[in-house]
Amino acid sequence: MEDKTSVIFGNKIPNKVVKKANKSKKKALKKFGDDSNADYKLGFEKIPTLDYINASNIVFKDTNEEFPKKPLIVGNIRMGFGHYRISIAMASCAKALGYDPIWLDLASFDATGSKWIRNQNDLYSMGSKLSQKSKLFNHFYWEPLNSEGFRKITYNAADQKNTELLVPIFKNIPKDIPYIATHVWPSQAAIHAGLTHVVNAIPDNWPMGLHLSEGAIHTVQTEFAYHGYKMLNGFDKKPLKPMPDNSLKIVGHYVDHELLVNLKKDNEKRINRLEKVEPIRLLLTVGGAGAGFDMFLSMIKYLKPYMDKKQVALFINFGDHKDVYDKMCSKLPWFNLGKTFFNEYDKLKNFVEESRNSRVEGLYSIYNKNIFEAVYSTNLLMPVSDLLVTKPSELVFYPIPKLFMRHIGGHEAYGAVHGSELGDATFECPTEKSLCNMLDTLINDKSHIKHMVEVIGKLKNEGYYDGGYECVKLAVGER
C-alpha cells in the first residue's frame, strides 16, 4: 500500500504529524479490531427507494456475486444527509448515461473501517447539535474547526492513515471499475485499495485539506473552489506546491437527472402559481444531524398566520428525526393538526403527483425511518415547491429558489455566498429576526422568487447543473 500520509501532492507533512496519524490508526485498531486479513465476499441487493434507477447496494455475502456489465460504484458514507443526497445524484446521472449504479456505503458493514466511520459520524453529529445550543462552543471550537481546522493540509494525514482501515472491504472489487466518491474517506480508501478510476466529488465551496485524496480526480462545483484547491490556498502558513492539472476539474453542480429533465416545466408551474396568487409552497428540511431546532421553531411560529390566510403552504421533511417532530408538537399545540406522511412514502409520491396540477394549502409533515426515503422525500418535493428553506449545505447547488438559514459549521458559509451571488438564492439569514424578515419580503413581494426562477432557467441552459453527468464521464474514462 503506497504511503499517502507523509506527502500530499509533493508537499511533505511534518514528522510529528505523521507520527500522530500512525498513533491514531493504532488506536482505532485497538478499539475496533484488526480485519486486515479478512476476505469479505460481496453481493448485491436492490434498493427499493431507488428503483427508478435500478440501484443496487453492495453487501457482504457468503460467496462473491458477479458485477453488472456496465457498473459504476458510488462510494459514500452517512454523515448528515448531504453525502447520501449527492450520492443519489451521481447514481441518477450514471443511470441516465447508460451505466448500472452500485451503492457502496462504507459505514454500513461489520468491518473495522466501518466502525471507525460510525464513531466519527457520531462525534460530528454531536458537535453539530451542540454548536446550535452553545454559542461559546460554536464560536471557539466548532466554527474554527469546520473552517480553518479542516482547511490545513496537515489535517489530511490522520484521515489518510485511518482510511487504510477500509481497504479489506475493497478486496473483491475490480480495480478498474468506475468509482465516484461523495466523501473523501471513500475516495482515499479506494486509492489505498488500488482502484484506478476514482473521482473524488468534493461537496463544499470552501477549499479544505480535509478533502484531498491524491490519486483521484478531484471535482469541484464552483470557480472559487477550483482556484482555492488548485493553489492549496491557505492550507499552510507557507506557499505549497499546487495540485497537478490532471487531478482537479470544475464540473458544475451535482444534481439528479430527475430534477433536471423536467426543470423547464417545473419553473413554468412556479411562475403560474405565483401569478395566480396561490399559496406559496415552502419546503423546509431538517438535516441528517437534526440540528437547528430553535430556528425551525421560530420560523414555523412566524408562518402560522400566513398559513391561516392561505398565503403559504408548508412542507416539512423531518427526515428520519421523528424526535424533532415530537418536540415541535410539544412546543406548538396546533402543529399535530397538519397532514402527515409518516413512513408512507408511496402516499407521499401520490400526493406530489396530485400537487403538480392542483392547489395546495396547509401544513404537511414528512418522516421516514428508511434513510433513502428520508433523504429522497426532499427530492420528490423540490419540483412542486416554490421556495426551499435550508441551511447552506449541499442543497445550495440544487435548482430551486432558496432561502438560506444560518450555516452550521464555518465551511457552509461559503456555499451561501455562492448561491446568493449566482442569484438562485437569498443571502444567509443568520438570526431569527433576519430569517423572518426575509420570509416577509419573499411572501409579500413575489418578484424575488420570480427572479430566482428566471436565474435557474438561465443556469440550466448554461450547464451549471450538469456536474453529476460530468463526474460520471470522468469516472468511466471520458477525460
N, C-alpha and C positions, 0 to 999 in steps of 0.2 A: 504494500500500500504506500503510494507516494506521499511524502510529508507535505501537508498543506498548512501546517501550523506555524512554522518558523519563518516562512517567506510568503508574501502575497503580492503578486504582480511585480516581482523584483524588489519589493520593499521588505527589508529584514525586520523581524519582530524581536524586541529585546529579550535576552535570555531569561530574565526574571519572569516575563510574561509567559514565555513558553513553558517554563517550569511550573508555573501556576496552572496552566492549561493541562499539563500532564497529571498534575495532582488532582484536578477536577475530574478527569476521566477515571482515575483510580478510585476516587471516592464514589463515583457512580457505579462502577463495577462492584464495589463492596456492598453498596446499598441495594442494587437491583440484580446482581448475579452476572456471571460471565457465560454468554451463549456463543462465543466466537467460533466454536466448533460445531454449532448446530447446523442441520441441513433441513431448512424449512421448505416443505413441499407446498406448491402454490396451485390454487384453483380459482374458479370464478363463480360469483353469484350475481344475478341480475339485481339492479336497484330499482324497485317498483316506481318510486317517485320520479326517477329519471328515465322512465320507459320510452319517452318521446325521442330520446337519443340513443336508446338501446345500450345504456351504460352498464358495465359490469364492474363489480367490486372484487379486488384481489383478497383472498382469504387463505388461511392455512388449511391444507388437506392432507390426506394420508399418502396420496401419490400426486405427482405433477400432472396438470392438465395442459393441453396444447393451447398456445396463444392464438388469437384470431389472425386472419390472413393480413389485415391492414391495421395493426394495433397502434395506439398512441396512449401512453400512460400519462396520467395527471397525478403527480406526486404531491401530497398535501398533508396538512395536519389541521386539527381544530384548535385554533387559538382565537376566541371570539367566533364570529360568523364570517369575517372578511375573507379568510383564505379559502374557506369552503365555497363562498359565493364566486370568487374568481375562478376556482377550480371548475365549477359548473359552467361558467362562461367558456373556459378552454375546451371542456368536453363537448359543449354545444357546437362550437366552431369547428372542432375536429370532425364531428358527425356531418356537419354541413359541407365540409370539404372531402367527404368520402372515406373517413377513417373510423375505426372502431374504438371509441373511448373506453379506457380502463382506469378505474379509480383505485389509487393506492394511498390509503390513509395510514401513515406510518405510526400514528398514535394508537391504532386500533388493535394491535396484536399483543399476544402474551409473549413479549420478547424484551430483552434488556433495554434496547434503544427506545422502544415504545413506552416503557415505564418511565424512562428519563424524560421523554417529551411530556407525558401526562403530568409529571411532577412540576415541570417548568410551566405548563399551562395553568395549573392550579395556583402557582405563585403569581403569575401575570394577572389572572382573574382577580385574585385577592387584592393585588396592588391597584388595579383599575378601579375596583369598588371603593377601596379606602381613599383613593385620590379624590373621589367625589364627596366623601364625608369629612375629610380633614384638609383644610386649606394649608396648614403647615406642612403636612406630609406631601401634598401636591406641589407646593411651591419649592420646598427644599430638597425633595427627593425624586418624585415621580416625573415632574416636568423636565428637570435636568437630565435624568436617566434616559428618557424617551427622545430627547432632542440631542444633547451633547454626549451623554454616556455611550449610547449605541452608535454614535457617529464615529468614534475613534477607531482607527484601523486595528488597534491592539485588541478591541473587543472581539474581533473575528477569530482570534487564536483559540480561545476556550471552546467556542462553538465548533470550529473545525476539528478539534480533538474529540469532543463529545459525540459528534455525528459519526465518527468511526464506529460507534456502538451499533449503528443501524445497518452496517454492511451485511451481516448474516441474512437479513430479510431479502437481500438482492441476489443471493447465490444462484437461484434458478430463474432469474430474469435475463433474457438475451441482452448481450452487451450493446448491440447496435439498434435497439428498439428506440423509436422516437419518444421523447420524455420531456414533459413540461412540469416544472416545479413551481408551486404558487406560494412557497415559503422557502427561505434559504436553507433550512435544515434538510428537507428532501432533496434539494439540489446538491448540497455538499455530500450527502450520503451517496447519491447516485455517482458522483465523480469519484469518491473513495472506492466505490464498488466497480469502477472501470467502465461505466456506461459512456458512450461516445457521442450521443446526440442529445445533449441536455440543454434545455432552455431554462434559465432562472428568471422567472417573471416577477420583477420587483414591484411590490404593491403600492408603495408610498411615493409622495412627491418630495420628500426630504431625504437627500442622499446620506446614507449611513454605512459605516464599515460593517455593521451587522449583516448587511445583505450581500456581501461579496462571496462568490463561490468560483474561484479560479478554475478554469477548465470548462465552464459552461458559457453559453451565450447569454449575457445579461440583457434583458429588455426593460425599457422604461416607457412611461406613458406621456412624458412632457419634455419640452426643451430644457426647462430648468433642471430637471433630474438628470438629463443627458450630460449637460456641461458639468454639473456637480460630480457625477460619478466618473466622467472621463478624466477629470483633473484630480480626483480623490480630494476634492476641495474641503478643507477644514478637518480632514481625517487625522491630522497630526499637526504639531506645532511647526514642524519644518516641512518644506515642499516635498512631495512624494513623486515617484515615478508614476506616470499616468497609466490608465488601462489601455491595452492594445486595441487598435481599431476593430479587429475581428471579434472582440469579446463583449462589445456593447452596441446595442441597436435601439433606436427610438421607433416604436411601432404604433403608437396611438393607444386609445383607451381600451381596456379589456371589457368587452360587452358580449352577452349572449346573442347568438344568431336570432333566436326567437324574439328578442326585444328590438331587433333592427329590421327584420323583414317586413313588418307592418308599421314601422315608425311613422311614415308619412300620414297614414290613415289615423293613427292614434293622435297625432298632433292636430289633424283637422277636427277630430271629435272634441279635443280640448278647447280649441277656439270656438267651436259651435256651442259647447256648454256654457262658456263664458258669455258669449253674445246673447244666449237665451236666458241668462241670469239664473241658471240652475245652481243648486248648492255647489260650492267649490269643494272638490274632493281632496281632502288632506290625508296623506299616508304617513303615519308615524311608525318608526321601527325601534324596538327595544333590542339592543345589540346582544351578541352571544355571551358577553360577560355580565349583562343585566345591570350595568351602571347607569347613572344619570337620572335616578328616580325623581328627585326633587324638581328638576327641570320639566320632566314629563307631567308631574302633578300640577305644577303652576300653569303650564300651558293648557292642559285639559280643562282645568277650572275656568280659565280665561275664555276658552272657546265655547263653554256651555251656552251662554246667551246667543251666540251665533248659530249654534245647532238648533236652539229653540225657535229662532226666527227663520230657520231653513235657509240660512245663508251659507252654511257649511255642513258637509257630511264628513265623518271622521272614521278612517280605517286605522286600527292599531294592531300591528303584528307584534305580539309578545314573544315570538319565537318559541323556545322551549322553556320559558320562565313563567310558569303558572303562578309562582310565588309573587311575582311583580303584579300580576293581575289581581290576586287576592289582596295584596297590600293597597292597591288602588281602590278597590271596593271598600276597604276599611276606612279609607280617608274620604271617599266621596260616596255617600249613601245611594245616590242615584245611578252610579256607574254600572251596577249589575243589571239595570233595566234595558241596556242596549242588546243588540243582536250578537250572538256568539257563534263562533265556529271552533269548537274545541275537539281536536282530533277528528275533525270532519273535513278532511282535505278534498274529497270528491264534491261535497256540498259547496265548499269554497270555490272550486273550479266552476261549478254550475252558476253560482252567484256572479262570478266575474264575467262569464259569457252573457248572462242576462243584463248585466250593468252596462255592457258596451252600447246598447241602444235604448236604455230606459233611464228614467230619473232615479237618483239615489238620495235618500235623506237619512239622517240619524247617525247613530254610533254603532260601530262594528268592531268586535274584539276577536282576534285570531290567536290560537295557541295550538301547537303540535308537539307532542313528545318526541316524535321521529325527527332527527336532526335535519334530514333532507327536506322534509315537509316544512319544518320550521324556517329554514333558510329560503326555500323557493316560494313560500307564500308571498314574500315581498315582491319577487319577480312576477308572480301572477297578477298582483295588484298594481304594479307600476304602470302598465299600459292603459289602465282605466282610471288612473288617478291624475289629478291636475297639479299637485304640488307634493313633493316628498320633503318631510321634515326629519332631519337626521344630523347626527354629529358628522364632521367631515372625515369619514373613514373611506373605505373602498367605494362607497356609494357616491362619492364625489364625481366619479367618472361615468356615471350612468346617464342615459339620455332622457331625463325627465326634469322639469323645473324643480329647483331645490332651495330650501331654506336651511341654513346651517345653524345648529345649536352649538354650544360650547364644545370645543375639542376635548378629548380625553387622551392625554399623552402629547407632549410637545410636537412630535412628528406630524400629527394630524393637522396642525395649524396651517401647514403649507399646502395641504390639499384644499382647504377653504380659500386660500389666496388664489390658487389656480382656477377653481370653479368660478369665483367672482370676477376674475379677470377675463375668462372666456366669455362670460355673460349668460351662462345657463344656470346660474345660481346666485343667491344673495351673498353678501359678505357674512362673516361669522358673527352671531349674536351671543355674546358670552354670558349675559346676565338674564335673569327672568324678565326684567323690565324691557331690555332691548329686544328680547325674543317676542314679547307680547306686542311691542310697538311695531315690529316688523310684520307680525300677523295682521294687525290692524291695517297697515298700509297695503298688503297684498290682497286682503279681502275686499277692501273698500275702493281700491284703485286697481282694477284688473289689467291695466296696461302693462304692469310689471310682469305678470305671468305671461301675457301675450308676447311680450318682448323675448322672454326666455324661450318660449316655444319656437319663435322665429329663429332664434340663435341656434337651437338644437337642430332645426331643419338644415340650416346652413352648414353646421359642423358635420352633420351626416353626409351631406353631398361632398364635403371636402375630405372624407375618410377618417375623421378624428376618432370614430368609434370602432375602427377596424383592427384594433390591436390584438384581439383574440385570434382572428384569422392569420395575422402576420406571425404570431408565435407558433402556430401550427406549421406554417410554411417553413419557418426556421428549423423546427424540430425534425421535420421529415427530409430536410436537406435542400430546400429551395432557397439558397442563400445568395 
